[in-house]
Amino acid sequence: MFGIGPLELVVIAIVAVVVFGPDRLPEFARTAGRLLRQVRQMVSNAQNDLRNELGPEFADLELQDLNPKNFVRKHLLEGSDDLDDEKPTSTPDFMDSSPDRLPAGQKAPFDPEST
């Protein structure tokens, strides 16, 4: 959580007790909890509004997918399983042996005026 370890949390709690006092600390904790709940609700509402405005095609939109690292990982590195199963049934046209091919060792024709 925010890179804060257990020792740091204990230090923060001790400082909070010293600064605010044990009498006002529960009030501040309730206020902080209420604020956090409101922020989460606002984020949830913003996500729902975004999904509604984009339409039904984006109903499963996750904001984490918009992060460039996650986008690359999802669309490029995690290949589609159905593409892996497809094997070519015949050789492509450009791999067919045709009479237009040069014999091995012969240089390709070159036109110096074309460049």
Secondary structure, DSSP 8 states (H G I E B T S, - for coil): -TT--HHHHHHHHHHHHHHHHHHHHHHHHHHHHHHHHHHHHHHHHHHHHHHHHH-GGGTT--GGGGSHHHHHIIIIIS--HHHHH---SS--GGGS--TTS--TT------GGG-
